[in-house]
Amino acid sequence: MFVRHFPSSKLNNFRKIEPYFCRRISKPSKSPQVVYACNIRINTLAREGKLQSARKVFDEMSQRDVVSWNSMITAYWQNGYLNESKKLFVSMPERTVVSWNSMIAGCVENDCIDDANMYFSTMPERNISSWNAMISGYVKHGMVEEAARLFDEMPKKNVISYTAMIDGYMKKGEIDKARSLFDRTPLKNEVSWTVMISGYVENECFDEAKDLFQKMPAKNKNVAAMTAMVVGYCKEGRMKEGRILFDGILSKDSVAYNAMISGYAQNGCSEEALKLLAEMFRMSFRPDQSSCASVLSACAALASTLVGRQTHAVVIKLGVDSNVSVCNALITMYSKCGSIFECELAFELITSPDLVSWNTIIAAFAQHGLYEKAVAYLEQMVLRGCEPDGITFLSLFSACAHVGLVSESISWFDSMMKKYKITPRPEHYSCLIDILGRAGQLDKAYNIIQEMPVDADLAAWGALLAGCRAHSNVELGQLAGEKVMELGGDSSGPYIMLSNIYAEAGMWGEVTRVRGLMKEHGIKKQPAYSWMEIENKVHYFLGGDLSHPNIQEIRTALKQMNLQMKFQEKVLDFTDFYFLDELKCTCN
């Protein structure tokens, strides 16, 4: 930090000779050159994290100047040893405003805002950096009102003061105050513009961000401002425009790459995210923890075990495999790829699991129908002092649905409300209705809809409709279907289910009516598709499409599997019906 106080011309000259000077300081010397060289040595060792060696150089100096003390004080707090900085500060023979400012910055950096305020209040004199350090500290800790009070009291402000307050207002969501202050900022620099644009993006004000970016002087359009706009485009789902802007960044850095990769992953462009990660490595940039988690999410969306494991290897190489967010993404990725054993291994890497970690591993077991394992992890979660939330119970309901545990699901629903004081959301009711519907308890499911504290949504009525379709309940199915249509569902699923309910009951006039409603609302049945990966090659299958080169072998294997199922469980032959039905839907 304090190397900047030395003239750059001298700095280069002394880089080679300063170790020599520092080795020979056992003999008393008052040479400014020796002091200067030792100060540089202290800073160099501190940057490398070698605090004991830095302190040894400091202790062996026969003469020290204030820069020596400041360098050692800063070295301690920058490496997390704030108490050592405090001890050294007290023993300083002479303190300058830079010394006090360093302690304020150290307290802020180590989350001791009250101590920072104490140093600020007791320092004999302040300069503009003192005020800015304290204002930035308050902003960092969300104490925007205190920061504003200091800002108003400042005898003199500069662009850093204004920018810090703009950042504070934006973090608090006070957009109008931030913009008013931005407009009053004299001599705006690139940081001012970037903070304001980033604030707009973070507060979901993309149009305002875009307008300000267009007004931004060309000389100030740095990589940070352009990256902020890339994030904005990605949030809006405008990936093509975001990529054009990204490609226009002349000096891309790792932050820009990480932003674009995360944007691709969040918008379902998994393959593009992986391609950009490969490009990032070719450009010798290092992905951060956020982009690693995003890439793992992309692997999960692709359900590609091979690519997922390759990405996992990259994560290990980067040394971020124990990061909580990365481990959570690993759990999800392996779960989506069907590798439940690896999910547990990834979870065990987390030393201090947070609520998201517990929910992720419970969801993984729930998705694979492993109810007992999901419950076991819930019990561990509670024992380790982490209270479940609504998402936890959604996973438990999912596990119950997979194995048809009706009474258990009702018991968990009651426990959620009574024991954990969690107010059920519409999605909780929808899950319970789905479980009851699957089990054929349609009257109970309908009663829950009637007793809900809020109006049942599309998901709740859709779950009831699915149950009616499975158990051929025409009366309730008609009611649920009409409700789904009223709520404006644009999926073909409910229409098809209702049509099939009528068809099974021989109500062909109603079948025609429902089909007519589909055409009237412009709803078309989208053919289903699936894919699988074999020997690093992905095979796609579209419903009704018989063009796969191995279609005959596939159909033969399906028939053989069906015969075995038929022999063991007397299941009806579905193979020919499936292909013919999907082919008709595709042709229509």
LINJO-V189512 format. One record per helix or strand of 3 or more residues. SS is the DSSP state (@ for helix, = for strand). FROM is the first residue (numbers start at 1). TO is the last residue. If there is no record, write none. Layout:
BEGIN
SS;FROM;TO / SS;FROM;TO
END
This chain:
BEGIN
@;2;5 / @;8;14 / @;18;23 / @;32;47 / @;51;60 / @;66;78 / @;82;90 / @;97;109 / @;113;122 / @;128;140 / @;144;153 / @;159;172 / @;175;184 / @;190;202 / @;206;215 / @;218;220 / @;223;235 / @;239;247 / @;254;266 / @;270;282 / @;289;302 / @;305;318 / @;324;336 / @;340;348 / @;355;367 / @;371;383 / @;390;403 / @;406;418 / @;426;438 / @;442;451 / @;458;471 / @;474;486 / @;492;504 / @;508;520 / =;529;534 / =;537;542 / @;551;569 / @;575;587
END
